[in-house]
Amino acid sequence: MTPEESVEREFLHAAVKRSQLLRTGEPKKANKEYDEIYRLKGKMRQFPDRGEAALKRISTTDDPDVQIMAAAALLALNETFATELLERIRNSNRGIPSLTAEMTLQEWKNGSIRDYWS
């Protein structure tokens, strides 16, 4: 396994774990996974494509919370792709994930998360 594949796998694992923790009502533990996702996003930015291919693969999962994490990290790399994914989740009427996708889009457009996710 290449270092890139390892980081991609770790990101996916942390995003899935965070999603599960959110569903079981464990926000403090979910926040620790969020911090890990952010750390791994930083490692992905060192890839030749800055992690775009890995994040696109991760975004194909069925879990909307995992898709949102991948899309947020993709906004700085491929805004069109990430925005379309977030809009699909927002429009899917899936409760909290739809709201999270909407908030992510708004915060990106407002510029408040650009530095964080770039």
C-alpha positions, 0 to 999 in steps of 0.5 A, spaced: 500 500 500 502 506 498 502 512 503 497 515 499 492 509 499 494 509 507 492 516 508 486 515 504 484 509 508 485 513 514 481 519 512 475 514 510 475 510 516 475 517 521 469 519 517 465 513 517 467 513 525 465 520 526 458 519 522 457 513 527 458 517 533 454 522 531 448 517 530 449 514 536 449 521 540 457 522 542 459 529 539 465 529 543 468 523 540 465 525 533 469 531 534 476 528 535 474 524 529 473 531 525 480 533 528 483 527 525 479 528 518 482 535 518 489 532 520 489 527 514 486 533 509 493 536 511 497 530 509 492 529 502 494 536 500 501 534 500 499 529 494 501 531 487 493 532 486 493 535 493 488 529 494 483 530 489 482 523 486 482 520 493 477 525 496 473 523 490 473 516 491 471 517 498 465 521 496 462 515 492 460 512 499 453 511 501 453 515 507 452 522 506 456 525 512 462 521 509 460 525 503 460 531 506 467 531 509 470 529 502 466 534 499 468 540 504 475 538 503 474 538 495 471 545 495 478 548 495 480 543 489 474 542 485 469 547 487 464 545 482 464 537 483 464 539 491 458 544 490 454 539 486 455 533 491 453 538 497 447 541 493 445 533 492 445 532 499 442 538 501 436 537 496 435 529 498 431 531 505 435 527 509 434 531 515 441 533 519 445 531 513 441 536 508 442 541 513 449 540 514 450 540 507 447 547 506 451 550 512 457 547 509 455 551 502 453 557 506 460 558 510 464 556 503 460 562 499 461 566 505 468 565 506 468 563 513 471 556 512 475 557 506 482 558 509 480 552 514 479 547 508 484 549 503 
